Amino acid sequence: MAHHTHHHHASDDETGMAELLDLDAEVLHPLLTEMTALLEELAGDTPPRRILDLGSGTGAGTLALLQRFGEAEAVAVDASESMLLRLHEKARELGLADRIHTVQADLDDEWPPLDTVDLVWASASLHHLADPDRGLREIFAALRPGGLLAVLELDSFPRFLPEDLGFGRPGFEERCHAALAEQRGHDLPDLGSDWGPRLSRAGFAVKVERVFDVELTPPLPAAAGRYAEATLRRGGARLRGLLSPDDQAVLDALLDEGGPHHVLRRTDLTVRATRTAWVAGRP
Ligand SMILES: C[S@@+](CC[C@H](N)C(=O)[O-])C[C@H]1O[C@@H](n2cnc3c(N)ncnc32)[C@H](O)[C@@H]1O
């Protein structure tokens, strides 16, 4: 696998994000399986051979797609070198490395030269772009006529906690989400966007829009507790200074590894997440 990178060390933020993405992929794996099955069905008798994963992160999508489409090769593009290194490692473990080419590029700049592909996958990445509509036009140009684009997006971060945690602060998680949503309105205005009309405006024909409501109850997959912890830790870092002192104390207790209230000690966690997928074709 060729690897073009600028060398720099992974920031704590990137490392935290990479862990979270890996846990996300593990806990929500059934969703990826369903998505790749849907793409297989839509592709009919011309399964994709050239795949482009934009904002690939640690490769959840790239790897699931290569496992589904045995004849395919993939190009994974991400701005983060450390994400791509992790993707490479995982691909090697799965014996898929020789079918993957990684490209480090910031998609807010000029796009790297990309060969025409049969399938573009963009999971939780479009909302990171400064101008996603321009991104959609670039994707359109990278697809062969008849090729497919799969967009997977989240409305918000997943939820894990019961309404009443037993600290006398019912509604804690909802207040965290409300504060995060308000902050995101500034930082990530395209999160939770309705991508269907935007895809149409970019020239695509939307074939499928599907909402995945994930609700996992105990017994949870082994990674679910760590997924909850990583999500709270990342969300918590963003929420610093935004929560009331009482809610901040709850958050600190949930993240205090040595303490009695650490989130991994709880037996009442669930996983609730909503993801929306759009599959569109280039006419
Ligand atoms: C939430 S993650 C999603 C990763 C992966 N697609 C998944 O579903 O697990 C968003 C990814 O987009 C990348 N990203 C954000 N802005 C980018 C940009 N301007 N150019 C390239 N990649 C970008 C980040 O580095 C990160 O890996």
The ligand as an ORCA input file, in Angstrom:
! r2SCAN-3c Opt
* xyz 0 1
  C     -16.134     11.509     12.397
  S     -14.744     10.958     11.475
  C     -15.467      9.685     10.458
  C     -14.468      8.632     10.047
  C     -14.988      7.429      9.263
  N     -15.533      7.818      7.971
  C     -16.013      6.663     10.055
  O     -17.191      6.709      9.728
  O     -15.625      5.976     11.015
  C     -14.395     12.271     10.368
  C     -13.098     12.090      9.588
  O     -13.003     13.117      8.600
  C     -11.678     13.592      8.562
  N     -11.729     14.967      8.059
  C     -12.300     16.038      8.658
  N     -12.128     17.127      7.906
  C     -11.431     16.747      6.807
  C     -10.937     17.428      5.671
  N     -11.125     18.736      5.519
  N     -10.249     16.728      4.744
  C     -10.039     15.400      4.892
  N     -10.501     14.703      5.952
  C     -11.177     15.366      6.900
  C     -11.195     13.486      9.990
  O      -9.775     13.435     10.048
  C     -11.861     12.201     10.454
  O     -11.036     11.083     10.229
*
